[in-house]
Amino acid sequence: MNRLKTLFQKFYPFFDHAICVCALVLGFYLKWRFQDVMIFCLMIWLVLRPISVKSVIQYSFISIIIAALLMVIKRSEIAIDFASFSFYFLAFAIIVMIKNIISMKAKHEEK
């Protein structure tokens, strides 16, 4: 058992990459659009290697501003993709915030 634990710790960084590659292969197997596959892989990566909620919300605002600018210059197809990315980032941030609230309540109840 100890040997298995040592092996797992040695190759742990590669598991994240392997899971993202599996997500990439799954997206292309299901014939998703390239943008959807990339956002799916990004969301998987953010679950495996979390960043602050503040950063995710900032990415959401940046992508919605880019979508608005693209609509002004009559690039509506690309703007729709950026608006979708903004929605994905915002939904992910809300999910992470709910998870944080639940874990904070659990820690508070343990005391």
C-alpha positions in Angstrom: 0.0 0.0 0.0 2.8 2.4 0.8 4.4 1.7 -2.5 1.2 2.5 -4.3 0.9 5.8 -2.4 4.5 6.7 -3.3 3.8 5.9 -7.0 0.6 8.1 -6.9 2.5 11.0 -5.3 5.2 10.7 -8.0 2.8 10.8 -10.9 0.2 13.1 -9.4 0.9 16.1 -11.6 0.4 14.0 -14.7 -3.1 12.9 -13.7 -4.4 16.4 -14.1 -3.0 16.5 -17.6 -4.3 13.1 -18.4 -7.8 14.0 -17.3 -7.7 17.1 -19.5 -6.5 15.1 -22.5 -9.4 12.7 -21.9 -11.8 15.7 -21.8 -10.3 16.9 -25.1 -10.7 13.5 -26.7 -14.2 13.2 -25.4 -15.2 16.6 -26.8 -13.8 15.8 -30.3 -15.4 12.3 -30.2 -18.8 13.9 -29.5 -18.2 16.4 -32.4 -18.4 19.5 -30.3 -17.2 22.8 -31.7 -13.6 23.7 -31.0 -14.5 26.6 -28.7 -16.8 24.3 -26.7 -14.1 21.7 -26.3 -11.6 24.3 -25.1 -14.0 25.8 -22.6 -14.8 22.3 -21.3 -11.1 21.5 -20.9 -10.6 24.8 -19.1 -13.5 24.1 -16.7 -12.0 20.7 -16.0 -8.6 22.3 -15.4 -10.2 24.9 -13.0 -11.8 22.1 -11.0 -8.5 20.2 -10.7 -6.4 23.3 -10.1 -8.7 26.0 -8.6 -8.0 29.7 -8.9 -9.7 32.4 -6.9 -13.4 33.2 -7.6 -12.4 36.8 -8.1 -10.2 35.9 -11.1 -13.0 33.8 -12.7 -15.5 36.6 -12.4 -12.9 39.0 -13.9 -12.6 36.6 -16.9 -16.3 36.6 -17.2 -16.5 40.4 -17.3 -13.6 40.6 -19.8 -15.3 38.1 -22.1 -18.6 40.0 -22.0 -16.9 43.3 -22.8 -15.1 41.6 -25.7 -18.5 40.2 -26.8 -20.0 43.7 -26.7 -17.1 45.2 -28.7 -17.5 42.4 -31.3 -21.2 43.1 -31.7 -20.3 46.8 -32.3 -18.0 45.8 -35.2 -20.6 43.4 -36.6 -18.9 40.1 -35.7 -21.9 38.6 -34.1 -20.9 34.9 -34.5 -17.7 35.4 -32.6 -19.5 37.6 -30.1 -22.0 34.9 -29.3 -19.1 32.6 -28.5 -17.6 35.1 -26.1 -20.9 35.7 -24.5 -21.2 31.9 -24.0 -17.7 31.9 -22.4 -18.8 34.7 -20.1 -21.8 32.7 -19.0 -19.7 29.6 -18.4 -17.2 31.5 -16.3 -20.0 33.2 -14.3 -21.8 29.8 -13.7 -18.5 28.3 -12.6 -17.8 31.1 -10.2 -21.3 30.7 -8.7 -20.7 27.0 -8.2 -17.4 27.6 -6.5 -18.9 30.2 -4.3 -21.7 27.9 -3.2 -19.1 25.2 -2.5 -17.1 27.6 -0.4 -20.2 28.6 1.6 -21.1 25.0 2.3 -17.6 24.1 3.4 -17.5 27.2 5.7 -20.8 26.2 7.3 -19.5 22.7 7.8 -16.3 24.0 9.5 -18.3 26.3 11.6 -20.6 23.5 12.8 -17.6 21.3 13.7 -16.4 24.0 16.2 
